[in-house]
Each structure stands twice: as structure tokens, then as C-alpha cells.
Amino acid sequence: MGLKLSKQHFWKWFELNNKEFLQLSKKTKTDTTYWINEMVTHLRAYGRYMSFSLEHDETINTGVLTITSGGKSRFFKKIDDFVAKAPLINGWKIYALEQPCEIDLLLKEQFPNTIIDPHDLWFSPDIHEMDGHPLDITVYSTMYREDRDDSFESAVATIIHNLLGERVFALEMGIIEVANRSSAEESTELIRLQELPSYLGNRKSPIIVDSSGQIRDNMSD
């Protein structure tokens, strides 16, 4: 049986060693690997579903630590509780779940061979969509060809994840289909993809948080 550490244990360890992570870019490959493995080990001792990302803005010497469950919504409450125990650490911002970010963040790095313009995408909501249910959409692009590999669809999902962040993407998005814009019928309502967060904000959420802090289904027939 693996060792189960408390939330406080992890944050005391991170507070003690936080400067090591602020200086990762200056460390040798061996030392960087050591500290990344240390972080993985300490996080996984609390929960094997937990992962993380690290960023560092050297211009203001501020680190950003994000604790994530990889989109597994059943663990969101545990991630929230875990991060709520984090102390204030000078030079750090600490987040529960991946936050909304630039629409094209890491797109070229993750999909180097995929030709896609994230600023020229449109979506159409399912005509049968109802408030309180995850939203199914079709995303349209002039660059999409169905006979190519599925990297285009994966790139679109990444773009939407960037727009919405981990929590909203997992809880409020349903099926995402991709099509060439020429296939859209004249009567189809096309909305710029950048407006998706606002569109979702005007719908009834498919989930609610009850008085005990638990995530509950808000679906209705």
C-alpha cells in the first residue's frame, strides 16, 4: 500500500522547496528531472489522479503552479479542497484546474503539422440543445478536410479547452464535431468560436454546487 500524505504535508514541502521550482530553467537536466519527479511523487502520494503544470514569468519572478485532474470532473472537488489548503507563498500563484488562456497556447508545439487558424473558427450549437445539458456543437473551418488525420479535431478540442479552462470544458461541453465551413447550410447560425464562453455563460449550467460544496447534476428533461 502506498503512503498517503496529508494536504498540509504537501504544502509544507512545497513551501520549503518552492525556490527550487522558480529556478528550474537554470538547473541542469538532471536536477530538473529530480525536482519534477519529487513533485510528481508528493502529489501522487495524496491522489494518483493529480497532475500539475509549472510556469515561470521571469520578468516579475513569479511562478504559476496549477493542480489538475486531467479533465476528470469527479475529482474537481478534491482538487479544489487541496488547493484551498495552499499557503500564501511569495512569488507564486497557485490554481485549482487549468485556467482559460490564450486561444493558441501551445497549439504549434502540440500540432506542428496541422494547418489551422484558431482565430477563424465558427461554431453552431445543436438545434436541439437545452439549458441544463452539456452543449453539443459543430465547429466550422475553411481549412478542414475530412480525409485528413484526426489531428485537426484534436487541435479544435485544445483550442476550446484553452478558451474555457478545464472546469467549464469538462462540465459544460458535450460532443464537438468539426466540418468544413462550406458544408454549413444557409440557415445555420454561425457564431465566432471566441464567443463560446459568453454563449455558455448565458445558458443554465448543467451542474450546480450544493450547500456542502458537492458538485450535483442540474440536468432536466
Helices and strands as residue ranges (DSSP letters): H 7-22, G 24-26, H 29-46, E 51-57, E 62-68, G 73-75, H 76-84, E 92-96, H 107-110, E 122-125, E 135-141, H 151-172, E 173-180, G 181-183, E 191-192, G 193-195, H 196-201, E 207-209, E 215-217
